[in-house]
């Protein structure tokens, strides 16, 4: 009697930009998960490396762009977007990436923060390729995320809190039917052994490389230089709660409760549904504003061109220099 081999596993590492997903992905990689070969090079804003698959990032970028979105957009993708032509075309490319980079690998890990927004199409692709999909959420204090993005992008802090909640909302709602674990960036840096043991237990996941074999590499990789922005007050203090909107604070508090084993995912699911209902109110308004902005831009460009043509007609030619 033959025994069916264990199905390969695809670990989706989900989290907002600047939340520690790069560090977690490298730790998972050092524990034996395959992350592919075409990895983004380190950048000035992440000298330790992004550990992000370049083709996956490009696929997510172009998929969002096809629906008039970007990584910093707070509008959900259109209803039933995964069944529309742009998504079906993206699915073909994603399946090609999986076949080229991960075929026959027993455990792979994939990270791109944009995947919080596009997870359904990746889940479909991995399941079609025969993988069991599992999800590892990485959460960081939204104040630190806001500080980091404000420094990198020169943005005001307040909208970043909404963007953080938007990423969490999309990822939580997209993965409700799949095994999930949630860790914080703090937990990884303070006790990576206990944190990754908990991930292994909650996901019933055996790391291909033992903790003992990987320990020296992980200890050398994780150090204080990873963290450039630290909240000045512990979350939960009155001062800290004044630093972000109440809804974001509630959402983050529920994340911490899950990460600390004090709550299940139901509270996070509730927060995500509340935000989805709110976003259904403001998304049409933002869509209309962007249409008007684009129309005004075209009108301004046309008037500028007309003015330049008129100027050329009424401006006499300069006499040649003697």
C-alpha positions, 0 to 999 in steps of 0.5 A: 500500500503506497503512502501519499506524500505530504502536500507542499506548504505555502506560507504567506507572510502578511503585514503592512509595509515597515512592519518587520515582514522582511526580518520575519521572512529571512528568519523563516528562510534560515529555518529552511523555507524556500523563498525563491531566487529572484529576490529584491536587492537591499535598499537604502531604507532596508540595508538588511534586505527585503527578502521579497520575491521581485516577480511577486512584487511586480505582479502585485504592483501591476495587478493593483495598477490594472484596477486603478489602485496603488500600494498606498491606496485606501480603497478596496479593490472592486467587488468580485475583482478576482474574477475579472479579466485583469485578475485572471491574466495576473493569475496566469503569471503568478502560476508561472512564477510558482512553477518556475521558482517553487515547483517540488519545494516542500515549504516555501515562504512568500512576502510582499506587503501588497499581498495583503491586498491581493491575497485571494489570487495568490491563494487560488494560484497556490491551491491550484498548484497543489499547495496547502496555504498557511498565513503568518501575520506580522504586526508592528505598533502603528505609531512606529509604522507611521514614523517609518513611512513618514521618514521615508515618504515625507507623508503626514502621519494621520493617513498612515494609520488608516492605511495600516488598518486597510492592509490589516482589514484586507488580509484578515478578511481574505484568509478567514478559511486558512490556518493563521498565526500572528506575531509582533515585530517585538516578539521576533526581536525579543525572543525569536526562538519562542516566537517561531516555536509558537508559529510552528505549533499553531500552524502544525508546521515543521521547519526543514532546518532545526532551531539548533542548526539555524540559531547562529545565523538567526542571532547574527541576522537579528540585531538592534540595527533592524529597528530604526523607529521605536514608540516613545511610550508603551501602547496602552498608556494614555499618552500612546492612545492620543497618538493614533485614532481610536479605531486603529488603537482598537484594531491594534489592541486586538492584534496584540491580544491574538499575538499574546494568546489572550484572544482568538481571531473573532475580534480581528474579524469584527474590526475588519468587517466594521472597517469594510462597511465604513470603506463602502461609504467613502470609496465611491466618494474617493472614486468620484474625487479622483475622476474629477481630479483627472478631468481637471488635469486634462482640462488644465493640460489642454488650456496650457497647450492652447496658451502656448500656441497663442503665445507663439502666434502673437510673439514677434520673431526676434531679429537675428543678431548682427 
